[in-house]
Amino acid sequence: MQDLILYHYSMSPFSEKIRAMLGYSGVPWQSITVREMPPRKVLSILAGGYRKVPVAQIGADIFCDTRTISDELARIGNKPELSLANQPQDVHDFVKKTDLEIFFACVLSASDKSMLKKLVKETSLWNTFLFLRDRIAMGKSSRVRTARRPKAKAMVLEHMANMEQMLTQDFLFGDKPCIADFSAYHGLWFVSDLGEKKWVEEYPKVKAWLARMKTFGHGDPKTIKDKQGLDEAKAASPRPTPSESTDGLTGHQVTVAPDDYARDPVTGTLVFADDQRIIISRTHKRVGEVHVHFPRQGFTLEAVNPA
Ligand SMILES: N[C@@H](CCC(=O)N[C@@H](CS)C(=O)NCC(=O)O)C(=O)O
């Protein structure tokens, strides 16, 4: 089996969530850095216009959203605690809130002039202008209601206070980490590391937990070029689907899109859908056929030409 390829960029919190899971699981990986905003040619070939990051690839299977990527890491690394599917309801509730409401609160409250300066330093002034323009446009088409900055900061502090109560053991739901720890980690990483906010100082257990999460590192990725990712997809065939798909749209042209923000649709032929996963087949002359995987929850699935 080919090593997993992660398409990501350094300042992306959801990418950091997966990088930390890769460190924790010890799954070998290859790294392809993408721009902070579209156009991202390699991802438009492989994932057909899905515009969120990160995206992962194993051969001719492409995984969109950190939920499908973490399912793969759980399977390959034999770490079932990384899959949401194996978790009790309280973990589901925590992850849902943390990956959306709290993520936005972290980003809004910690993004300031010094963060923009970092982006200018890491990329360029022009890139930073394009980034801001892109995110403003993305915000306009978003269906997520976000808090204003002072409220966002209050939400982050309340979240930390809640975590401080939860941390009676080394990790949020026990003595070893699970998907909830990684969901909580990436937002606070953004606030504390990129945003350099000292808010965690008031919460000693959260501070110690954050340090513990960082010890997982990112593993030892091999940096490769876009071309290698595309060549790997071309050389492989999509793996068999998990079971027979019984969804009525199977075999039809469909669009799949996130239902919250960055809702750009991806078109393909539905090959599998159940209550956990959607898989569509897409063909591109550069790579041949690929299967693109999405979580079922949080995505719309529609026929292209409904009867
Ligand atoms: N639900 C998605 C969220 C991913 C997400 O929002 N990623 C951010 C970067 S951290 C993004 O894609 N922003 C827009 C972009 O980079 O084009 C997941 O779990 O992967």
PDBQT file of the ligand as one rigid body, heavy atoms in Angstrom, charges set to zero:
ROOT
HETATM    1  N1  LIG A 401     -14.909  20.036   8.433  1.00  0.00    +0.000 N 
HETATM    2  C1  LIG A 401     -13.638  20.239   7.791  1.00  0.00    +0.000 C 
HETATM    3  C2  LIG A 401     -13.110  21.643   8.102  1.00  0.00    +0.000 C 
HETATM    4  C3  LIG A 401     -11.836  21.971   7.330  1.00  0.00    +0.000 C 
HETATM    5  C4  LIG A 401     -11.559  23.467   7.291  1.00  0.00    +0.000 C 
HETATM    6  O1  LIG A 401     -12.410  24.327   7.610  1.00  0.00    +0.000 OA
HETATM    7  N2  LIG A 401     -10.376  23.802   6.881  1.00  0.00    +0.000 N 
HETATM    8  C5  LIG A 401     -10.026  25.190   6.691  1.00  0.00    +0.000 C 
HETATM    9  C6  LIG A 401      -8.521  25.353   6.897  1.00  0.00    +0.000 C 
HETATM   10  S1  LIG A 401      -8.086  24.973   8.560  1.00  0.00    +0.000 SA
HETATM   11  C7  LIG A 401     -10.306  25.566   5.262  1.00  0.00    +0.000 C 
HETATM   12  O2  LIG A 401     -10.457  24.700   4.437  1.00  0.00    +0.000 OA
HETATM   13  N3  LIG A 401     -10.379  26.849   4.959  1.00  0.00    +0.000 N 
HETATM   14  C8  LIG A 401     -10.586  27.258   3.597  1.00  0.00    +0.000 C 
HETATM   15  C9  LIG A 401      -9.410  26.970   2.725  1.00  0.00    +0.000 C 
HETATM   16  O3  LIG A 401      -8.314  26.659   3.196  1.00  0.00    +0.000 OA
HETATM   17  O4  LIG A 401      -9.592  27.091   1.503  1.00  0.00    +0.000 OA
HETATM   18  C10 LIG A 401     -12.669  19.162   8.237  1.00  0.00    +0.000 C 
HETATM   19  O5  LIG A 401     -12.861  18.565   9.297  1.00  0.00    +0.000 OA
HETATM   20  O6  LIG A 401     -11.734  18.861   7.467  1.00  0.00    +0.000 OA
ENDROOT
TORSDOF 0
